[in-house]
Structure formats: structure tokens, C-alpha cells
């Protein structure tokens, strides 16, 4: 596999990481605001909190894939 093929994959995965991170932070801010406004603490996760959790798992997944591609690129460069 040519090395140049992996660079666009890394860039796309990095874009997914940033997208997931921003969406997760927005969901976190929304969940915090909703909890404060309603005074609900300890009554189970809100939909915003569930969305935050989902986006943070997506971020970790894309980061892992990006690291794997970088490892493959480094191994192929030897």
C-alpha cells in the first residue's frame, strides 16, 4: 500500500475527532444548563447527557483509529 494513501485517511479521522469533540462539549454545556435550570441532580441521565456520552465514545474511537493509521504509516516508512 502506498504511504501517501494513509495521509488523507489521517486527516479525515482527525476531522471526525474534532467534530465529535465539539459536539460532545456542546452536549456537556447543554446538559449542565438543563440540570441547573430544572434543579435535577441524581435523577438519571438526561437526553443531553446521553448524547454527550455518545459523542465522547465516538471521539475515542476516531482517535484510536487515527493512532492506528499513524502506527501503520510509521511501520511502512521503515
ZADO-1210 file (C-alpha; in nm, 4 decimals, padded with zeros to 6 digits):
<atoms>
<atom x="00.0000" y="00.0000" z="00.0000" code="UNK" pos="1"/>
<atom x="00.1436" y="00.3416" z="-00.0915" code="UNK" pos="2"/>
<atom x="00.2269" y="00.5657" z="00.2019" code="UNK" pos="3"/>
<atom x="00.0598" y="00.8730" z="00.0513" code="UNK" pos="4"/>
<atom x="-00.2759" y="00.6940" z="00.0693" code="UNK" pos="5"/>
<atom x="-00.2673" y="00.6954" z="00.4512" code="UNK" pos="6"/>
<atom x="-00.2203" y="01.0710" z="00.4933" code="UNK" pos="7"/>
<atom x="-00.5730" y="01.1671" z="00.3729" code="UNK" pos="8"/>
<atom x="-00.7149" y="00.8956" z="00.5971" code="UNK" pos="9"/>
<atom x="-00.5374" y="01.0511" z="00.8969" code="UNK" pos="10"/>
<atom x="-00.6705" y="01.3964" z="00.8046" code="UNK" pos="11"/>
<atom x="-01.0282" y="01.2661" z="00.7738" code="UNK" pos="12"/>
<atom x="-01.0045" y="01.0827" z="01.1061" code="UNK" pos="13"/>
<atom x="-00.8669" y="01.3963" z="01.2726" code="UNK" pos="14"/>
<atom x="-01.1670" y="01.5864" z="01.1353" code="UNK" pos="15"/>
<atom x="-01.4001" y="01.3276" z="01.2872" code="UNK" pos="16"/>
<atom x="-01.2184" y="01.3609" z="01.6209" code="UNK" pos="17"/>
<atom x="-01.2621" y="01.7392" z="01.6229" code="UNK" pos="18"/>
<atom x="-01.6275" y="01.7104" z="01.5161" code="UNK" pos="19"/>
<atom x="-01.7028" y="01.4564" z="01.7899" code="UNK" pos="20"/>
<atom x="-01.5190" y="01.6647" z="02.0488" code="UNK" pos="21"/>
<atom x="-01.7092" y="01.9819" z="01.9638" code="UNK" pos="22"/>
<atom x="-02.0444" y="01.8018" z="01.9620" code="UNK" pos="23"/>
<atom x="-01.9605" y="01.6385" z="02.2971" code="UNK" pos="24"/>
<atom x="-01.8638" y="01.9708" z="02.4561" code="UNK" pos="25"/>
<atom x="-02.1831" y="02.1339" z="02.3262" code="UNK" pos="26"/>
<atom x="-02.3869" y="01.8454" z="02.4698" code="UNK" pos="27"/>
<atom x="-02.1999" y="01.8826" z="02.8004" code="UNK" pos="28"/>
<atom x="-02.2791" y="02.2522" z="02.8195" code="UNK" pos="29"/>
<atom x="-02.6425" y="02.1874" z="02.7316" code="UNK" pos="30"/>
<atom x="-02.6715" y="01.9102" z="02.9916" code="UNK" pos="31"/>
<atom x="-02.5177" y="02.1323" z="03.2590" code="UNK" pos="32"/>
<atom x="-02.7527" y="02.4187" z="03.1762" code="UNK" pos="33"/>
<atom x="-03.0570" y="02.1891" z="03.1755" code="UNK" pos="34"/>
<atom x="-02.9628" y="02.0400" z="03.5138" code="UNK" pos="35"/>
<atom x="-02.9159" y="02.3803" z="03.6731" code="UNK" pos="36"/>
<atom x="-03.2341" y="02.5247" z="03.5240" code="UNK" pos="37"/>
<atom x="-03.4518" y="02.2343" z="03.6365" code="UNK" pos="38"/>
<atom x="-03.2684" y="02.1590" z="03.9593" code="UNK" pos="39"/>
<atom x="-03.2442" y="01.7928" z="03.8635" code="UNK" pos="40"/>
<atom x="-02.9470" y="01.6202" z="04.0141" code="UNK" pos="41"/>
<atom x="-02.9203" y="01.2441" z="04.0598" code="UNK" pos="42"/>
<atom x="-03.2403" y="01.1501" z="03.8775" code="UNK" pos="43"/>
<atom x="-03.0795" y="00.9616" z="03.5913" code="UNK" pos="44"/>
<atom x="-02.9167" y="01.0828" z="03.2727" code="UNK" pos="45"/>
<atom x="-03.0877" y="01.3437" z="03.0587" code="UNK" pos="46"/>
<atom x="-03.1009" y="01.3119" z="02.6796" code="UNK" pos="47"/>
<atom x="-02.8244" y="01.5743" z="02.6580" code="UNK" pos="48"/>
<atom x="-02.6041" y="01.3731" z="02.8893" code="UNK" pos="49"/>
<atom x="-02.6637" y="01.0585" z="02.6857" code="UNK" pos="50"/>
<atom x="-02.5703" y="01.2490" z="02.3693" code="UNK" pos="51"/>
<atom x="-02.2550" y="01.3785" z="02.5397" code="UNK" pos="52"/>
<atom x="-02.1551" y="01.0259" z="02.6341" code="UNK" pos="53"/>
<atom x="-02.2192" y="00.9011" z="02.2811" code="UNK" pos="54"/>
<atom x="-02.0068" y="01.1754" z="02.1254" code="UNK" pos="55"/>
<atom x="-01.7179" y="01.1206" z="02.3665" code="UNK" pos="56"/>
<atom x="-01.7142" y="00.7490" z="02.2837" code="UNK" pos="57"/>
<atom x="-01.7095" y="00.8423" z="01.9136" code="UNK" pos="58"/>
<atom x="-01.4138" y="01.0742" z="01.9781" code="UNK" pos="59"/>
<atom x="-01.2181" y="00.7983" z="02.1499" code="UNK" pos="60"/>
<atom x="-01.2977" y="00.5583" z="01.8638" code="UNK" pos="61"/>
<atom x="-01.1772" y="00.8017" z="01.5968" code="UNK" pos="62"/>
<atom x="-00.8654" y="00.8880" z="01.7961" code="UNK" pos="63"/>
<atom x="-00.7830" y="00.5199" z="01.8246" code="UNK" pos="64"/>
<atom x="-00.8271" y="00.4705" z="01.4518" code="UNK" pos="65"/>
<atom x="-00.6076" y="00.7726" z="01.3770" code="UNK" pos="66"/>
<atom x="-00.3337" y="00.6400" z="01.6053" code="UNK" pos="67"/>
<atom x="-00.3572" y="00.3003" z="01.4352" code="UNK" pos="68"/>
<atom x="-00.3154" y="00.4611" z="01.0913" code="UNK" pos="69"/>
<atom x="-00.0148" y="00.6604" z="01.2167" code="UNK" pos="70"/>
<atom x="00.1418" y="00.3399" z="01.3507" code="UNK" pos="71"/>
<atom x="00.0864" y="00.1717" z="01.0144" code="UNK" pos="72"/>
<atom x="00.2366" y="00.4717" z="00.8371" code="UNK" pos="73"/>
<atom x="00.5426" y="00.4660" z="01.0638" code="UNK" pos="74"/>
<atom x="00.5839" y="00.0916" z="01.0168" code="UNK" pos="75"/>
<atom x="00.5571" y="00.1284" z="00.6391" code="UNK" pos="76"/>
<atom x="00.8177" y="00.4043" z="00.6316" code="UNK" pos="77"/>
<atom x="01.0949" y="00.1758" z="00.7562" code="UNK" pos="78"/>
</atoms>
